[in-house]
Amino acid sequence: MSGSMSVQTRFSLAIPGKTSRLKEVRRFVARHGRRANLSEEVINAMRTAVDEACANIIEHAYHGVADQIVNIEVTVKPDCFVVSLRDQGAPFDRKAYREPDVRELTRSRASGGLGVRMIHALMDQVEYSSKGRTNEIRLTKFTRHQTDNLGKR
């Protein structure tokens, strides 16, 4: 990321809760990641994590009801790149979440179940919050040492 950037910049996108719109979200994240001079490796990690988080909102918070909106906001700061996803669906109960047994998933050949784990592995910081009816997941990638941070957590 350019060292000359001293203020934060925000970009917003709102999509209906349809998985067919995830490609648009991935392009949005990549476009702003490139404008922020992030490496392609970091952009790909961000794209994958945001795609998975949006898919989880569509499937679990909105239960596939396509007329619900997912609001995506990219914030570019001098030291980090943040993507916030907001929805009005069922909140993610982080306390009730149990990380799946990867060996059991492999043995049973189950698809899915590893999204939250993958999001945390790709991002430097993942925060969940709910205020009123609005839920937010904030995905942060610190940019001071991009490649050093890739894949941590």
Solvent accessible surface area in square Angstrom, and as a share of the most:
residue,aa,sasa,rsa
1,M,41,0.18
2,S,39,0.25
3,G,83,0.80
4,S,100,0.65
5,M,54,0.24
6,S,93,0.60
7,V,105,0.60
8,Q,80,0.35
9,T,50,0.29
10,R,129,0.47
11,F,55,0.23
12,S,87,0.56
13,L,37,0.18
14,A,59,0.46
15,I,0,0.00
16,P,30,0.19
17,G,1,0.01
18,K,89,0.38
19,T,85,0.49
20,S,90,0.58
21,R,78,0.28
22,L,15,0.07
23,K,119,0.51
24,E,46,0.21
25,V,0,0.00
26,R,82,0.30
27,R,130,0.47
28,F,9,0.04
29,V,1,0.01
30,A,2,0.02
31,R,112,0.41
32,H,7,0.03
33,G,1,0.01
34,R,116,0.43
35,R,147,0.54
36,A,1,0.01
37,N,91,0.46
38,L,12,0.06
39,S,39,0.25
40,E,88,0.39
41,E,92,0.41
42,V,0,0.00
43,I,0,0.00
44,N,66,0.34
45,A,6,0.04
46,M,0,0.00
47,R,60,0.22
48,T,56,0.32
49,A,0,0.00
50,V,0,0.00
51,D,31,0.16
52,E,40,0.18
53,A,3,0.02
54,C,0,0.00
55,A,24,0.19
56,N,33,0.17
57,I,13,0.06
58,I,7,0.04
59,E,107,0.48
60,H,107,0.48
61,A,13,0.10
62,Y,8,0.03
63,H,134,0.60
64,G,50,0.48
65,V,76,0.44
66,A,37,0.29
67,D,110,0.57
68,Q,64,0.29
69,I,80,0.40
70,V,0,0.00
71,N,62,0.32
72,I,1,0.01
73,E,27,0.12
74,V,0,0.00
75,T,7,0.04
76,V,5,0.03
77,K,63,0.27
78,P,49,0.31
79,D,52,0.27
80,C,9,0.06
81,F,0,0.00
82,V,6,0.04
83,V,0,0.00
84,S,2,0.01
85,L,0,0.00
86,R,65,0.24
87,D,7,0.04
88,Q,71,0.32
89,G,17,0.17
90,A,48,0.37
91,P,86,0.54
92,F,84,0.35
93,D,84,0.44
94,R,103,0.37
95,K,179,0.76
96,A,63,0.49
97,Y,50,0.19
98,R,181,0.66
99,E,102,0.46
100,P,31,0.19
101,D,77,0.40
102,V,57,0.33
103,R,182,0.67
104,E,82,0.37
105,L,33,0.17
106,T,96,0.56
107,R,164,0.60
108,S,67,0.43
109,R,216,0.79
110,A,51,0.40
111,S,113,0.73
112,G,57,0.54
113,G,47,0.45
114,L,68,0.34
115,G,10,0.10
116,V,19,0.11
117,R,105,0.38
118,M,71,0.32
119,I,2,0.01
120,H,41,0.18
121,A,38,0.29
122,L,36,0.18
123,M,0,0.00
124,D,6,0.03
125,Q,64,0.28
126,V,24,0.14
127,E,73,0.33
128,Y,60,0.23
129,S,64,0.41
130,S,69,0.45
131,K,171,0.72
132,G,81,0.78
133,R,174,0.64
134,T,43,0.25
135,N,13,0.07
136,E,28,0.13
137,I,15,0.08
138,R,85,0.31
139,L,0,0.00
140,T,6,0.03
141,K,1,0.00
142,F,70,0.29
143,T,7,0.04
144,R,171,0.62
145,H,116,0.52
146,Q,26,0.12
147,T,89,0.52
148,D,88,0.45
149,N,27,0.14
150,L,42,0.21
151,G,46,0.45
152,K,110,0.47
153,R,187,0.68
